[in-house]
Amino acid sequence: QVQLVESGGGWVQPGGSLRLSCVGSGFIFSNYNMKWYRQAPGKAREEVACVMWSGLKTYLDSVRDRFTISRDYAKNILYLQMNNLKPEDTAVYYCHRERRFAGEMDYWGNGTLVTVSP
């Protein structure tokens, strides 16, 4: 079965960096659009970054010059390198596999908490 397991969250001071990882299993990574979402307290979940099955990458405007999404095809791992973190980046970050073929569903990881504060 499909599983997504995130790691790498934690506390960091403003200006610091973290790298999130998402290990996927039960499917071929390169066949799907893979995304990072985040949800801050009291706010709606928002898409942060996406790497499409074609390799095209997209970013939320507020993170475009600070975050980098990438994936290791051989290991089925999705990454989110986050630099110059700001307090407003504080949220639970979720890995997401978007459905592509008929009859499929979306899958989510359980999330990893990122806290940015002095």
Secondary structure in CASP SS format (residue, H / E / C, confidence):
PFRMAT SS
TARGET T0000
AUTHOR 0000-0000-0000
METHOD secondary structure of the structure
MODEL  1
Q C 1.00
V C 1.00
Q E 1.00
L E 1.00
V E 1.00
E E 1.00
S E 1.00
G C 1.00
G C 1.00
G E 1.00
W E 1.00
V E 1.00
Q C 1.00
P C 1.00
G C 1.00
G C 1.00
S C 1.00
L E 1.00
R E 1.00
L E 1.00
S E 1.00
C E 1.00
V E 1.00
G E 1.00
S E 1.00
G C 1.00
F C 1.00
I C 1.00
F H 1.00
S H 1.00
N H 1.00
Y C 1.00
N C 1.00
M E 1.00
K E 1.00
W E 1.00
Y E 1.00
R E 1.00
Q E 1.00
A C 1.00
P C 1.00
G C 1.00
K C 1.00
A C 1.00
R C 1.00
E E 1.00
E E 1.00
V E 1.00
A E 1.00
C E 1.00
V E 1.00
M C 1.00
W C 1.00
S C 1.00
G C 1.00
L C 1.00
K E 1.00
T E 1.00
Y E 1.00
L C 1.00
D H 1.00
S H 1.00
V H 1.00
R C 1.00
D C 1.00
R C 1.00
F E 1.00
T E 1.00
I E 1.00
S E 1.00
R E 1.00
D E 1.00
Y C 1.00
A C 1.00
K C 1.00
N C 1.00
I E 1.00
L E 1.00
Y E 1.00
L E 1.00
Q E 1.00
M E 1.00
N C 1.00
N C 1.00
L C 1.00
K C 1.00
P H 1.00
E H 1.00
D H 1.00
T C 1.00
A E 1.00
V E 1.00
Y E 1.00
Y E 1.00
C E 1.00
H E 1.00
R E 1.00
E C 1.00
R C 1.00
R C 1.00
F C 1.00
A C 1.00
G C 1.00
E C 1.00
M C 1.00
D C 1.00
Y E 1.00
W E 1.00
G C 1.00
N C 1.00
G C 1.00
T E 1.00
L E 1.00
V E 1.00
T E 1.00
V E 1.00
S C 1.00
P C 1.00
END
